[in-house]
Amino acid sequence: MAGATIVFMDMVGFSKKSNVEQKLLVESLSDEVWHHLRAFLKPPLQTPEVLALPTGDGMALVFLHSATRRWSPPTIYHLLYVLQLWAWQQTTETTDVALRFGIHVGTVEIITDINGNPNVCGDTINYAQRVMDAANPRQVLLSAAAFREYIGMASATYQEPPFGPTTAVRLLGPLQVFAKHGLQLPVYNMVCEPPVPWWNNTDPVTAHFLLVSLSTLSRDITDSLAEGVQQAQALALVQLGDEQLFEALQNQTLILPSALRRFWVFMPDPETYASLNMGRLWIAPDMLRDSIAAWREYLETLQERSSMTQIKLALHRVPPLWGGLFVDWDRPGGRIHISPYLWNRATQDSPGYALHWLGDTPSEIYEAYVSTLDWLNNTVPNLLSETRLTPLAPVSP
């Protein structure tokens, strides 16, 4: 096992270029890398300190660590600088050439490939590729390990050559980005200050991705959902008279956990509901009143038995655009099951989806639903009490 810094790069949109363009770009990129790293790729009478592994549309550069060699930021940054500038200079009115980079530090296994050349394998190079996959065109992302290696506790601003004196790079993060297979990675975005046209300063697009899973019927209580409910510390239900969850609680096929600390139920006000023209409705206004009464009786009994649980039943007077079940929504691992109400379609037949909080921080879309629940909680009073409950705390890890 050997320590290494991996600089993984590829050319965005490479497969869409003609065969002639692909050949010329690969040869030109290889020449550029060789020009700047030849002393490390084939040092006289020594073992190479850098391995260059072609990937077709780019390459992985493996900077090997040793007792006498710890790579410094100027070496890595200079390479990034010249290659980003090279790609910009290859761009014409008809052809766009853009590189993206992922940098990671870890251990690798050095092997000999089928051609007798040194190569590497292991999780480190795979992780470096995942970091690169999350980058925008003309963007450089560092993993948390690479950030610690080259920045550590020092300033996240670098203004030494090849940058400076008027240009600096700053490491922004950590940002949570999505890679393949739903993997969420903390990365740092290397940005230029002031901005330059050949370097992308925007947030990675993948930082705004969201893991969404679909459900066939929005009101189905699947095994995974039932398990989540029965282990939750906080539950909130925004609904339109759907009785499946209520019936499961009543007949005890679904058991609320003893650790439950919050249980909120929001239902539409019957008068407001009766004035809506939503096509086919799942429940008539009179049935909605009966449902509210049944929920109130159930929750009042639950409140008597569970003095440590914050229980709320409230009626809202806004059009019910969607229903939702919030499970531990304010901490990592939380889930929000959303059921949009489709016009002229029974609500139990409307498709649904689940939002998942993965990683340390939730996505902006996930936070938007939590913000809506916050607003709802703060604007409608609790039918079980004369006082309103404590406002929902901001989302935090």
C-alpha positions in Angstrom: 0.0 0.0 0.0 1.3 3.5 -0.8 -0.1 6.9 -0.2 -1.1 9.0 -3.2 -2.7 12.1 -4.5 -5.1 11.4 -7.4 -5.9 14.0 -9.9 -8.7 12.6 -12.0 -9.8 14.5 -15.1 -12.0 14.1 -18.2 -13.2 16.1 -21.2 -16.9 17.0 -20.9 -18.9 15.9 -24.0 -15.9 14.0 -25.4 -18.0 11.2 -26.9 -20.1 13.7 -29.0 -17.0 14.8 -30.9 -15.8 13.3 -34.1 -13.1 10.6 -34.1 -10.7 13.1 -35.6 -11.4 15.6 -32.9 -11.1 13.0 -30.2 -7.7 11.8 -31.5 -6.3 15.4 -31.7 -7.6 16.4 -28.3 -6.2 13.2 -26.5 -2.8 13.7 -28.1 -2.7 17.4 -27.3 -3.8 16.8 -23.7 -1.1 14.0 -23.3 1.5 16.4 -24.7 0.5 19.1 -22.3 0.7 16.8 -19.3 4.0 15.3 -20.4 5.5 18.8 -20.9 4.8 19.8 -17.3 5.3 16.4 -15.5 8.0 14.6 -17.6 10.6 14.9 -14.8 8.2 13.0 -12.5 6.8 10.6 -15.1 10.2 9.2 -16.2 13.0 10.4 -14.0 16.4 9.3 -15.1 17.4 5.9 -13.5 14.6 6.2 -10.9 11.2 4.8 -10.2 8.4 7.1 -11.5 7.0 9.5 -9.0 3.8 10.1 -11.0 1.8 7.5 -12.9 -0.4 8.7 -15.8 -3.3 6.3 -16.4 -5.3 7.1 -19.6 -9.1 6.8 -19.4 -10.0 7.5 -23.0 -11.6 10.9 -22.5 -9.1 12.0 -19.9 -6.7 10.5 -17.4 -5.9 9.9 -13.8 -2.6 11.2 -12.5 -1.3 9.4 -9.4 1.2 11.5 -7.4 2.9 8.8 -5.2 3.8 9.8 -1.7 7.1 8.6 -0.1 9.2 9.4 2.9 11.1 11.9 0.8 8.3 13.2 -1.3 5.2 15.1 -0.1 3.5 17.0 -2.9 3.1 20.7 -2.3 0.2 22.9 -3.5 2.2 24.8 -6.1 2.9 21.5 -8.0 -0.7 20.4 -8.1 -2.2 23.9 -8.6 0.2 24.7 -11.4 -1.0 21.6 -13.3 -4.6 22.5 -12.8 -3.9 26.1 -13.9 -2.2 25.2 -17.2 -4.6 22.4 -18.1 -7.7 24.6 -17.6 -6.0 27.3 -19.7 -5.1 24.7 -22.3 -8.8 23.5 -22.6 -9.9 27.1 -22.9 -7.4 27.8 -25.7 -8.7 24.7 -27.6 -12.2 26.1 -27.6 -13.5 27.6 -30.8 -16.8 28.9 -32.1 -17.8 25.4 -33.2 -16.0 23.2 -30.6 -16.1 23.5 -26.8 -13.4 21.9 -24.9 -13.8 21.8 -21.1 -12.0 19.7 -18.4 -13.3 18.8 -15.0 -11.2 17.6 -12.1 -11.6 15.6 -8.9 -8.8 15.4 -6.4 -8.5 12.9 -3.6 -5.8 11.6 -1.2 -5.5 8.1 0.2 -3.8 4.8 -0.2 -3.5 2.7 -3.4 -2.3 -0.7 -4.4 0.5 -0.5 -7.0 0.1 -3.3 -9.5 1.5 -4.3 -12.9 -1.0 -4.3 -15.7 -1.3 -6.7 -18.6 1.1 -4.6 -20.7 3.8 -4.8 -17.9 3.3 -1.1 -16.9 2.8 0.1 -13.4 -0.8 0.8 -12.4 -2.9 1.3 -9.3 -6.2 0.0 -8.0 -8.3 0.5 -4.8 -11.0 2.7 -3.3 -8.9 5.9 -3.5 -8.9 6.1 -7.3 -12.5 5.1 -7.5 -13.4 7.9 -4.9 -11.4 10.4 -6.9 -13.5 9.6 -10.0 -16.7 10.0 -8.0 -15.5 13.5 -6.9 -14.7 14.4 -10.6 -18.1 13.1 -11.7 -19.8 15.6 -9.4 -17.9 18.6 -11.0 -19.3 21.0 -13.5 -17.3 21.7 -16.8 -14.1 23.7 -16.1 -14.5 23.0 -12.3 -12.0 21.6 -9.8 -13.4 19.7 -6.7 -11.3 18.5 -3.8 -12.4 15.7 -1.4 -12.3 16.4 2.3 -9.1 14.3 2.5 -7.4 16.3 -0.3 -8.5 19.6 1.5 -6.9 18.4 4.7 -3.7 17.4 2.9 -3.2 20.6 1.0 -5.0 23.2 3.1 -5.5 21.7 6.6 -6.1 24.4 9.2 -4.4 27.1 7.1 -6.2 29.8 5.1 -8.4 28.4 2.4 -7.1 31.2 0.1 -4.0 30.6 -2.1 -2.3 33.4 -4.0 1.0 32.0 -4.9 2.3 31.1 -8.4 0.8 30.2 -10.8 -2.0 32.4 -9.3 -1.4 35.9 -8.1 -0.6 38.7 -7.6 -4.0 39.8 -8.9 -5.7 36.4 -8.9 -6.3 34.0 -6.0 -8.0 30.7 -5.5 -10.3 30.0 -2.6 -11.6 26.6 -1.4 -15.3 26.8 -0.6 -17.0 24.1 1.4 -17.7 21.6 2.4 -20.5 21.1 -0.1 -22.6 17.9 -0.2 -22.7 16.5 -3.7 -24.3 13.4 -5.2 -22.3 10.7 -7.0 -23.3 7.5 -8.6 -25.5 5.0 -6.6 -26.9 7.8 -4.4 -23.5 8.3 -2.7 -23.2 11.7 -1.1 -19.7 13.2 -0.8 -18.4 16.3 1.0 -16.2 18.3 -1.4 -14.5 21.7 -1.6 -15.0 23.9 -4.7 -11.8 25.6 -5.9 -12.9 29.0 -7.3 -10.9 31.9 -8.8 -11.1 35.4 -7.4 -11.8 37.5 -9.4 -13.6 35.2 -11.8 -11.9 34.2 -15.1 -13.7 32.8 -18.1 -11.8 29.5 -18.2 -12.6 28.5 -14.6 -16.0 27.6 -13.3 -16.9 29.1 -9.9 -20.5 28.0 -9.6 -21.7 25.4 -7.2 -21.6 21.9 -8.6 -25.0 21.1 -10.1 -24.9 17.8 -8.2 -25.0 19.8 -4.9 -28.7 20.5 -5.7 -29.6 16.9 -6.6 -32.1 15.1 -4.3 -32.6 11.4 -3.8 -36.3 10.8 -4.5 -38.0 7.4 -4.4 -41.4 6.8 -6.0 -44.3 5.0 -4.4 -47.2 3.4 -6.4 -50.1 4.5 -4.2 -49.4 7.5 -2.1 -51.3 6.1 0.9 -49.7 2.7 1.0 -47.9 1.9 4.3 -45.0 -0.2 3.0 -42.8 -2.3 5.3 -40.0 0.3 5.1 -42.3 3.2 5.9 -43.9 1.3 8.8 -40.5 0.5 10.2 -39.5 4.2 9.9 -42.7 5.3 11.7 -42.3 2.8 14.5 -38.7 4.0 15.2 -39.3 7.7 14.8 -38.9 10.5 17.4 -41.0 12.9 15.4 -44.0 12.4 13.1 -46.1 15.0 11.3 -49.1 14.2 9.1 -50.5 16.7 6.5 -53.6 15.0 5.1 -57.0 15.2 3.5 -59.0 12.7 5.4 -57.1 9.6 4.4 -57.9 6.9 6.9 -55.3 4.2 6.2 -52.8 5.5 8.7 -55.5 6.2 11.3 -56.9 2.7 10.9 -53.5 1.1 11.2 -53.0 3.0 14.5 -56.5 2.2 15.7 -56.2 -1.6 15.1 -52.5 -1.5 16.3 -51.0 -2.9 13.1 -48.9 0.2 13.4 -47.5 0.9 16.8 -46.1 4.3 17.7 -42.7 4.2 19.4 -42.3 4.9 23.1 -39.5 7.3 22.1 -41.9 9.5 20.1 -41.5 13.1 21.2 -43.7 15.0 18.6 -46.8 13.9 16.8 -48.6 16.5 14.7 -51.7 16.0 12.5 -52.8 18.8 10.1 -56.2 18.5 8.4 -58.2 20.9 6.1 -60.9 22.9 7.7 -64.2 21.4 6.6 -65.8 24.7 5.6 -62.9 25.6 3.4 -62.7 22.1 2.0 -66.4 22.1 1.1 -65.9 25.3 -1.0 -63.2 23.7 -3.2 -63.9 22.3 -6.6 -61.2 19.6 -6.9 -63.1 17.1 -9.1 -63.4 13.6 -7.6 -62.7 13.8 -3.8 -61.6 11.0 -1.6 -63.8 12.1 1.3 -67.0 14.1 1.6 -67.1 17.2 3.9 -69.3 15.4 6.4 -66.9 12.4 6.4 -64.0 14.8 6.9 -65.7 16.2 10.1 -66.1 12.7 11.4 -62.5 12.0 10.6 -61.4 15.1 12.5 -63.5 14.0 15.5 -62.0 10.5 15.5 -58.5 11.9 15.3 -59.2 14.3 18.1 -60.5 11.5 20.3 -57.5 9.3 19.5 -54.9 12.1 20.1 -56.5 13.2 23.4 -56.3 9.6 24.6 -52.7 9.4 23.4 -51.9 12.7 25.1 -53.1 11.3 28.5 -50.9 8.2 28.1 -47.9 10.0 26.7 -47.2 13.1 28.7 -43.7 13.4 27.2 -45.0 13.6 23.6 -45.9 16.9 22.1 -49.2 16.3 20.3 -51.0 18.6 18.0 -54.2 18.5 15.9 -54.8 21.5 13.8 -57.0 22.6 10.9 -55.7 24.7 8.0 -57.7 27.0 5.7 -55.4 26.9 2.7 -56.1 24.7 -0.4 -54.7 21.2 0.2 -52.2 21.0 -2.7 -50.4 18.0 -1.3 -50.4 15.6 1.7 -47.3 14.4 3.5 -45.9 12.2 6.2 -42.8 13.7 7.8 -40.6 11.2 9.7 -37.8 12.6 11.8 -37.7 15.4 9.2 -35.4 17.7 11.3 -32.3 15.4 11.5 -30.1 13.3 9.2 -31.8 10.2 7.9 -35.2 11.9 7.9 -37.8 11.2 5.2 -40.7 13.1 3.8 -43.4 11.2 1.9 -45.3 13.5 -0.4 -48.7 12.9 -2.0 -49.6 15.5 -4.6 -53.3 16.0 -5.1 -54.1 15.7 -8.8 -57.2 17.3 -10.2 -60.1 15.0 -10.8 -58.3 12.0 -9.4 -59.0 10.3 -6.1 -56.2 11.1 -3.6 -55.5 7.5 -2.8 -54.7 6.9 -6.5 -52.4 9.9 -6.8 -48.7 9.0 -7.3 -46.4 9.8 -4.4 -42.7 10.2 -3.8 -40.3 10.2 -0.8 -37.5 12.7 -0.2 -34.5 11.5 1.8 -32.0 13.4 3.9 -28.7 11.9 3.1 -25.3 13.1 4.4 -24.7 15.9 6.9 -27.0 18.6 5.4 -30.4 18.3 3.7 -31.0 19.5 0.1 -32.7 22.8 -0.7 -35.8 21.0 -1.9 -36.0 18.9 1.3 -35.6 22.1 3.4 -38.4 23.8 1.3 -40.9 21.1 2.5 -39.6 21.5 6.1 -40.1 25.3 5.8 -43.7 24.7 4.7 -44.3 22.5 7.7 -42.7 25.2 9.9 -45.1 27.8 8.5 -48.1 25.5 8.9 -47.2 24.8 12.5 -46.8 28.4 13.4 -50.1 29.6 11.7 -52.7 27.2 12.9 -53.6 26.7 16.6 -53.7 23.3 18.4 -57.2 22.0 18.9 -56.0 20.1 21.9 -54.8 23.1 23.7 -55.5 26.8 24.1 -51.8 27.6 23.6 -49.7 27.2 20.5 -46.8 24.8 20.5 -43.2 25.9 20.4 -42.2 26.8 16.8 -40.2 24.2 14.8 -36.5 24.6 15.2 -34.5 25.3 12.1 -33.2 22.3 10.2 -29.7 21.4 11.3 -27.5 18.3 11.3 
